[in-house]
Amino acid sequence: MCTGCNADLSHYRVPACPVCALPTPNGQVCGACLQHPPAFERTLAAFSYHFPIDRLLHAFKYSGNLALTEILAKPLAKLAADHPKPDFLMPMPLHPGRLQERGFNQSLEIAKPISRWLDIPLIADACQRTRDTPSQAGLKWKERRRNVRGAFACDQDLSGKRIAVLDDVMTTGATLNEISRILKERGAAEVSAWVVARTLPE
């Protein structure tokens, strides 16, 4: 990608809460995370979710334009390289029905090169999505939390391990919170959310 086009991407550079990545005046932990800490400890977001990243992610995810993988993965890898390395990188699981319909797991495709570039072991099968939940789009926070409750299962012992869960987009964080909760139940010492793009308040 040329320098000009790269500059036009919506790189996420505003001061933000280190836990949930929502903007805060001086990069301090936001009130919501202080009052109700999520199951994950930190969030890394490469982009904000608006044009043109929203269009690129849509083409990647729903039209199978896998040529966009490196454009989406490389900025997140560069961001993650400046933070402590986790023991494992885990892509957000897709339900088997959704995987069959789409033909690939977008989070896994992004995680593969990042795992290779940063030399972090990839665990793609540690957790499974056991319920094919309706789309989170358009649901409020409490509805999203209920929607994904019990949606994941994990049969791997992760005692003392630091896990980075990679997803394409983070909106309310309900899905990432639920899978982080399951990982903690399996013994994970720390969970980080690595996302390509963060949806921001209007």
N, C-alpha and C positions, 0 to 999 in steps of 0.2 A: 504494500500500500504506500502511495506517495505521501510526502510530508504534509501537503495541503489537505488531503483527504483524511489523514490521521488526525489532524488538528480539528477537523469538523466533527469528529466523533464526540459523543457526550461523556468525556472522561469525568469521573466523579472526584472532584478535588475540593469540595467544600468541607469546612470543619464539621465533624459528625460524631455522634455517640459511638464509642468504640465497641459497644455491645450489639446494638441493633442497626447502626449506620444511618440513622435518621439525623438530619442536620441539627446541630446545637451551636450556640454562639461561639464557644471557645473549644469545641471538641470534647466537652465533658460528658459524663454519663447522663442520659436524659432522665426526666422524672419518672417516666413509665417503667424504665428498666430498674430504677432504684426501688420503686414501689412493688413491682411484680417482675423480678428477675427471670428471664427466660432460661431454658435448660442449656443453652449454648453460652459460651463465655465472650465471644467476639464475632464480629462480622467484617469481612473484607469484600468490598464491592468495587469493581473496576469502572463501571459506567452508571450513569443515571438512566432510568428507563424512559427515554423520550426519543424523538427523531434525531438521528437516523438509526440508533441502536434498536429501537422497537421494531422497525421494518426489517432490519437484518436478522434479528432473532426470530421474527415471524417466518421469514423465508427459510431460515435454517431449520426451525422446529417443525413447521407444517408443510413446507415444500421440499424438504430433504436436500437443501442446498448445502451439502457438506463441505463445499469449497470455502465456506465462511468460517470453518472451524478455527483456523489459526488466527484470523482477525479477532475472533471472540476470546480465544484462549490466551493469547500472548500477553495482553495487558494485565489479565488476572494473575498470570504466572509471575510477571515482573513485580506486581504489588505483593504477592505472597512471598517472594524471595527476600523481602525486607523484614519478614516476621519469623518468629521461631518455627522451625520445621516440625510438623506433626509426625506421628508414627505411621499413620495411614491416611490415604485420601480415598474417600468413598463417594461415588456419584449418587445422587438422589434416585432411589429405585422407581421403576415404572411398574404398574400392574401388568401381568402377562397379556391381558386383553388389549390394553393400550399399546403395549410393545408390538403385538402382532399387527395392530391397526396401523401404527406409524412406521414400523420396520426397523427402528433404532431408538436407543435411549439418548436423547440429546445431551444429557448431563454426562453420560459415560463418554460420548465422543469428545466433549470438551476436556474431560478429566484425563483422557489417555495421553495427549501430548504434555500436559502439565505434570503428570506423574513422571514422564520420561525426562523432561527438562530439569525438574527440581529433584529428581532421584528420590521420590516418595513412593513407597509400595502402594499399589492400587488394590483395593478390596471391593470388587463389584458385586459380590454375592453374599456379603456379610448380613445384609438385611433384605427383606422382601416386602413388597407392597401387597398386603393380603386383601385389601378392599379396593375395588375400582370406584373411588369416590367421584362425585360430580365435580365439575370444574369449580375452582375457588373464585373465579372472576365474578364480580358483582355481589359477593357475599360480604357481610360485615364481619368484624373481628370475631365476635362470639360465635357467629354461625360458621366461620371458617374453622375455628378451634373444634367445634362439635363435629364438623364435616370430616376432619382427619383423625379424630379420636379413635384409637385402636386400628389405624390403617396400616401399621407396620409391625413386622415381627423380626426378631434377630436371634439367631441360634449360635452365634460365635462368642466365645469368651474374650472380652476386650479389657480385662482387668488391668488398670493402671495405664492404659493406652490413651494417647492424644489423637483425636480423630478430626479431620477436616471434611465436612460434608459439602459437596459441590452441587449447586443448583444453577439453573439459568437465570431465573428472576426471583427476587424476594419482594413481596408486597407487604403483608402484615407480619410475616415470619411464622405463621401458625404451623405450616407444614414442617419447616425446619425445627421448630420448637418440639413438635411431636416426635420426630425421628431422633432428635437429641435426647429427649426424655427416655426413649427406648434404649439408646446407646448407653446412657448413664445407668440404667437398670442392669445392663450387661457388663458393668464394671468400668466403663470409660472414665478416665480421670478428668478429661477436658474435651469439649467439642467446640469447634469453630465452624462458622458458616462462611463458605467462599461462594460468592455469587457473581455472575457476569454483570448483572444490572440490578439496581435498587430502585424500586418505585418510590417516588417522593411525594409529599403532600402538595396539593395545589397551592 
